[in-house]
Amino acid sequence: MSAYRDDPSDTVIPLTEAPSVVDLAHRAQAHERITLTEAGADGVLVVSAGDEQALLDWEAAFIAESVAARPRGPYLPNDLVVAMDAAPLETVEAFLAELEAHAGDDIPAAELWARWERTTSA
């Protein structure tokens, strides 16, 4: 079972052709993911309670992994990134190498800019 929205393996049924609620329940209990659609409206996903819990568990694990895997290193302000984009690659690599020693640290923007100025004027 995929945890992605609009999974191509979902059964898509126009609301006007939907089977009975009992039939939908049986199909959902058999782990068939069904999307009921109506023109101009969001689809309605019909899944079993167990499948719904599996989707919620997957989502919680994904969020936890994403938070745990957040990028290391100081946050770079957008205007500094723009300046880095315009600089020679060697300069950017030297600046980033200097920042590696401070991975995970919160460095104020003014300090980052001062380091950038030192790197570009060297």
Secondary structure, DSSP 4 states (H G I P E B T S, - for coil): ---STT-TTSEEEEGGG---HHHHHHHHHTT--EEEE-TTS--EEE--HHHHHHHHHHHHHHHHHHHHTPPPSPPPPHHHHHHHHHS-HHHHHHHHHHHHTTTT----HHHHHHHHHHHHH-
